[in-house]
């Protein structure tokens, strides 16, 4: 079977996917699929105008380059995709072509297309950002809707997201396949203590600390976490820090976040350490006393699963897809109650039995997910198209 995979998401400079969940999802599937399907041929679609930091060594891995000059699309990824990408795709007579994000698919979507929808945040939470209501965004949603309806199969990453797809796009349930993500294989025991020390020194973390990793748009509820941290310090004698990791400085909410931190007098207690590399990430998780994920909406919610996989106790919400991911292995809180969140943090840090319970349950929960399983279930989707007679063309 000849299978095309959209590899643009692992290229630096393509919509910022590479350092986000989309890029990690694409990276894992691109790595796993050729290994588990040696008799299939995989063509990776790259944008010729962007760096390709990918080394393939498999006998069944090939490359397809999209090579339209940026000037034709005014340097805009959306225009390039919608106006010119189909010309490149027609060169590949694939039995299936998988786009890892439905927003990266050209409007002319042939029957052989497999499309992944990670979430429908803009439709579920239209008031989240003001530009979600702009005419251009509404036009893009019409294109997305057509793409989703014309695709052969839709893959999504949680039952919650499946319900959203049915609700907002009117898709038949039998056309949607739920395939869960997984946490990365984390750190080995070799040189672990020394690495912990180096990571702490690198990010200047010398106290007990509460960790959050992710974005700071309103659905992530990071301001609620800061309010809870303020109450924790005010009503207890805990000597700790709140560490926020991710490309937070680049987000439009960053000035408001900094202003709240300063207003509450937390500038010396809240550390914003920026993007954390894959090498450092597991050690940061493991060094944390507790991982708090107060989000109100997620398509999946990978960070709490990663924290569990590293043996870090997790506090989170029971909203959207998060219960599907963490099961009963996390301590659930109401994201709208900072006092409740503060008490939960205090208890997890100070009550050893609760910590042990959450750590043990978290490690067991994380084992239920694997990238190998994700890849094998995805491969089965491709082969189902062949069985249905959706052929090349």
Secondary structure, 3 states (H helix, E strand, C coil): CEEEEECHHHCCCCCCHHHCHHHHHHHHHHHHHHHHCCCCEEEEEEECCCCCCCCCCCCCEEEEEECCCHHHHCCCHHHHHHHHHHHHHCCCCCCEEEECCHHHCCCCCCCCEEEEECCCHHHHCCCCCHHHHCHHHHHHHHHHHHHHHHCCEEEECCHHHHHHHHHHHCCCHHHEEECCCCCCCCCCCCCHHHHHHHHHHHCCCCCEEEEEECCCCHHHCHHHHHHHHHHHHHHCCCCEEEEEECCHHHCCCHHHHHHHHHHCCCCCCEEEEECCCHHHHHHHHHHCCEEEECCCCCCCCHHHHHHHHCCCCEEECCCCCHHHHHCCCCEECCCCCHHHHHHHHHHHHHCHHHHHHHHHHHHHHHCCCCHHHHHHHHHHHHHHHHHCCCCCC
